């Protein structure tokens, strides 16, 4: 039994050519959780599992590059797959925006659970812990602990440098950390550079670092080198359909 991460999309803020925005599939012992629903990720999700096999959905915040395909998933489940009570965990802002776009309630298609700073919940043998980050809207980083194996993934969602990964606790096997900005733009907006991502993962004592959410046009090799220098060991760069065993 192992916790597995599949990258569905990792382009920061908007999708570059051939890319999709933020979205990840977490799998554990037959359970499958879609984390963040950025543009393009629903198509990529179906390259790996059928929508009928999805256990639940988690969205970290209301910025469109992290949730907007939740509206399309609602259509698929309601009108084509006839699924009801799909567990969805997200902030109140995401629920309100979803219902405004749909001009209808999330229920009964979605069984909505509002999450905020300090929320914990379980899905398919995985325990999720939420901590609010440094971002202009309510944004929740998540720690995912696979209950059977004890393996742990931390996902930063979007954040500036005022929030530390250490807020999600020790013994982190893999950090999936945003690295949106080039170094010369550090501090200009509440996102991290690759170097800042490396420092955050080092301070958290993480065993492994994968950087994601690079803005289109960022050189991934340069970002990897900058993150690795700060982290003190090799770093990986997320690409669509990349699979990682935690």
N, C-alpha and C positions, 0 to 999 in steps of 0.2 A: 504494500500500500504506500502510495506516495502522492504528495501534493504536486500538481502540475499546473504550470502557467503557459498559456498560448497567447501570443500577441496578436490581436485582431487589427489594431491600428495604433500608431504612435507619433503621428505628425502633430506638432505643437501649434495650437490656435486655429490653424486652417490646414487643409490637406494639400501637400505638395503633389507633383505629378506621380501617378501610380500609387498614391498613399491613401490612408484613411486616418481619421482623427482618433482620439483616445478610446480604446476599448480592449478588454482583456478577458480571457476565459480561464477560470480557475476550476480544476477538476480534482475530485477526490473520491475514490471508491464508487464510481458510477454516478456521482453527483456532479452537476455542471452549473456554475454561477457566472453570469455575464456581468463584469464590473466595468462600468462606464459604457455609454452607448453613443459614441461620437459618430459623425457622418461616415458612412462606408463600412462600419463595423458589423452591421447586421448581415450583409452579404458574405463577409469573411467568416463570421460565426458559422454560417451554414456550410462552409468548407470543412468544418471539423465535427459538428454535431447537427442533428435535426432539431428544429425548434420545439418539436414535441418532447425532446429529451432534456430541455432546459429546466433546471431545478428552481432557479430564482434569478433576480436581477438586483444589482446594487449600483446606485449613481452617487457620485461624490459631491456634485454641486451643479448650479443652474447655468453655468456658461455653456453655450450651445454645442461647443466642440466635445462636450462630455456627456450630453444627455439626449440630443434632439431626435435620435432614431428610436427613442422610447415611444414616440408618437406612432411611428410606423409599426413597431412591434405590437402596439395595442391594436392596430388595424388587423394585423395578421392573426393574432390570437382571437380577436372578437369575431371576425367575419369569415375567416377561412379555416382556422384550426379548431374553432369553437372550444377554446380552453377558457376556464374560469378560475378565478382565485389564484392567479400566478403570483407568487410572493415577490413583492418589489419593495426595496428599502432605499429611501432617498430623503433629502431635506424637504421641508415644507414648501420652499420656493420651487423646487422641481415639480412637486405635485400640483401646485397652483398653476404653474406655467403649462404643464401637460393638459390640465383640464381646460385652460383657456384656449389652447390650440385646438383641442378636440371638441370644444363646446359641449362637453359631456363629462360625467364623473369617471374617475379611474376605475371604480368598482362597477360591475362585478368582475370585469376581466382581470383587473389587477387587485390583489389583496395588498393594499398600501400600508407600509409601516414607516412612520416618520422617524428619522434618526437625526441626532444632533451630537454636540460634544459630550463624550462620555458614554454614548450608547453602545451596548453590546447585544449581539444576537447570534444565533446558530442557524446554519444552512448546510444540509448534507454532510454532516461530520466536520464542518469547519466553523470555528468561532471567530466572529468579526468584532473588533474593537475600534471605535471611532474617536478621533481627536481633531479638533478644529485647527486649521493651519493659518498662515499669514497670507490672506488673499482677500480681494475686495468684496466678495460675497461669502456667505457661510459655506465653507469648503472643508470636507472631512477626509483626512488621511485615514487609512485603515491598516490594522494589523490583522492578519489571518493566521490562526493557529489550527493546524490539522490535529484533531483531538486524538486520533489513533496513534500517530507517529510522533507528535510533538514538533513537527517541522513548522517553520514560521516564515511568512512573507510579509513585508511591510511595503505598502504603496503610498507614496507621498501625495498623490493627487497633485493639485497645483499649490504652490506655496512660495513665499518670499523667504529671505534668509533670517527673518526674525523668529521663525518657528523651528525648533530642533527635532530631528528624528528621534532623539532620546526620549521624547514624550510618549513614544509607543513602547517603551520598555526594552529590556535587555534580550540577549540570546536570539538575535535575528539572523536567520540563515541567508535570506536574500532580500535586498532592498531594491525596489523598482522606483527610481527617483527621477522626477522631472529635471531637465537640464535645457531649458528653453532658450536662454539668451547667450549671445557671444560675450566673451570676457569684457570687451570694451563697453558693453551695455549693462554691466553689473550694477544693481541698485536703481536702475531707471524704472523698473516696474516690479510688481510682486511675483517674480519668477526667479528661478535659480539659473546660474551658469553651470557648466560642467564641473568647473573647479569647486564651486560651492556645493554641488551634489557630492563630489568626492569627499570634501571635508565633513559634510553632514553624516555620510555613511561611516567614515572613519571614527568620528566622535561617538556614533551609536554602537560601535564595535561589531558592525555587520561582517559576516563572513564573505559575502559576495555582493557586488553592485552591478545593476543593469540600469543604464541611463535611457530615458525616454522623453517624449514630448519635445524633441528638438524642433525649433522653428525651421520651416523650409528655407533652404539656402545655407544652413549651418553645415560645415564640413564634419561628417561623423567621425572620421579618423582623428582629426584634430581635437574634437570634443572628447573622444575616448582617451587620448593621451593626456589631456588636461585633467580629466577626472581621475585617471590612474595615478598621476603624479601626486595629487592631493590625497587619494585614498590609500596609497602605499602598496597597491597590488593591482593585478590586471582588472580591467573593467570591460563589460560588454555593452554594446549599443543595440537597443531593441529595433527589430525590423518586423514587418508583417509576417505572420505565420511562424515566427520563431517559437520553439518549444523549449521550456526549461523545467527540469525536474528539481523540485526544491529539496 
